[in-house]
Amino acid sequence: MKGPTIGVFDSGVGGLTVLRAIHRLLPDRDTAYLGDTARVPYGTRSPETVTRYAENAARFLAQREDLGVFVIACNTASAVAVEAVARLVPIPVIGVIEPTARHAAAISPGGKIGVIGTRGTILSGAYQRAVARSRPDATVIAEACPLFVPLAEEGWTTVGDDVAEAVARRYLSRLGDIDTLILGCTHYPLLEGVIRGVVGPKVLLADASVAAAEEVREIVGSRLPEASGRPPVRRYYVTDLPNGFAAVAERFLGAPIDAPIEVDL
Amino acid sequence: MKGPTIGVFDSGVGGLTVLRAIHRLLPDRDTAYLGDTARVPYGTRSPETVTRYAENAARFLAQREDLGVFVIACNTASAVAVEAVARLVPIPVIGVIEPTARHAAAISPGGKIGVIGTRGTILSGAYQRAVARSRPDATVIAEACPLFVPLAEEGWTTVGDDVAEAVARRYLSRLGDIDTLILGCTHYPLLEGVIRGVVGPKVLLADASVAAAEEVREIVGSRLPEASGRPPVRRYYVTDLPNGFAAVAERFLGAPIDAPIEVDL
């Protein structure tokens, strides 16, 4: 049952930052990305609804592709749906929260860790619990930042942008004294420069994309069939194809993509 | 087939500004509000998807309630789906765009009209066409303002709020010289003070809620059965009940609401 393809699921385009990290670590592997663009954003929805959406997505991608691992790149869905999805598909299921929290716990000098994310992610408490499991002495301060996603999608992410900086100052000043900051939403790496400017050079930033990709590499190396040797197939599915999708996707992936396939979950 | 109840549909909570205006004009009428909170926002979705969602909503509310008129309070859905919904249900269907555009065309001193809304509304060109029909000599300048919705939902709407003012200046400075501004999204009346501060006291503001409610009153007066005389029934349906829903709803409606009923469309 375990196929060669890495499946990556996100509520929209944000998970492309995770996919990009996987492409870098595992350039010869087939990948299939599913962005639930018809129902994005998940960050404002209830846990039950997000879980149902994640189950729909896993069922679809497992039927359509020969998957060996299923990555939930969306932080909100990772916060509430990893176990439900793991019961549904007979392959390893990876969320972004556990690896990112472990990474942050490992690099934090003094255990003073901030977490920012969508309202859904922060209210779930998933990062707070995951950090505590890795490092029981850590203190975690969490803050939802609902304006960061539209800021990133608008492209107002340049250092010096007065709107981006005013928004970042408003949210990040609430975190107090931290030494490490988890960027707990796939959109936030696009704002890294602005966030860095506000928190200062001493705070370490931990983002989900690299930590999750490392975990995928371990599973792929130990459990998946060898890569085929031919050029990799990289497929993209979306549930809605709104105006401007390609431009936003390329901003996230840092490269052009093959035409996405529109599907109904 | 024509019942006594006024049905109001929106992608989420924003349409409560329209419902509030209807309550003020027609305080003795039964109303039923449906907020598609599981799939909000519509502003970033394709016209086909928005039309399908609006059809789902109309079918649901017409089955559940004894409707005499169906109001599409969401600007994005009004921009693309009024005709499709009108084919589906045998009662009058009102969108917010036609009445708002007519009102703006009527009050504009020099015919220099700005329109702001979601990306979906602005790209549809619906306001631009509707203003031109009412006043062919008008010039219309349109601008999508994706950050206004999350700003309103965050409650950062106070005059003097540095984030709200920076965002408003960024968007509104693109409109150039206008004498009238259409607030083409149900969330925007919450930002009226901030918008007014940026555009100055001479620009007239036209928002959808009052214009649409006036149109509803006309239809109700001429075509619906008399009100019952008993206290009105005001029902609320939502497709998802996220954390903080009640607080956001009360911010929009300016009053507490009965417990919403969660439904699946």
Interface residues (C-beta under 8 A of the other chain):
Chain A: T37 A38 R39 V40 T44 R45 S46 T49 R119 G120 L123 P146 L147 V149 P150 L151 E153 E154 W156 D162 V163 A166 V167 R170 D240 L241 P242 N243 G244
Chain B: T37 A38 R39 V40 T44 R45 S46 T49 R119 G120 L123 P146 L147 V149 P150 L151 E153 E154 W156 D162 V163 A166 V167 R170 D240 L241 P242 N243 G244
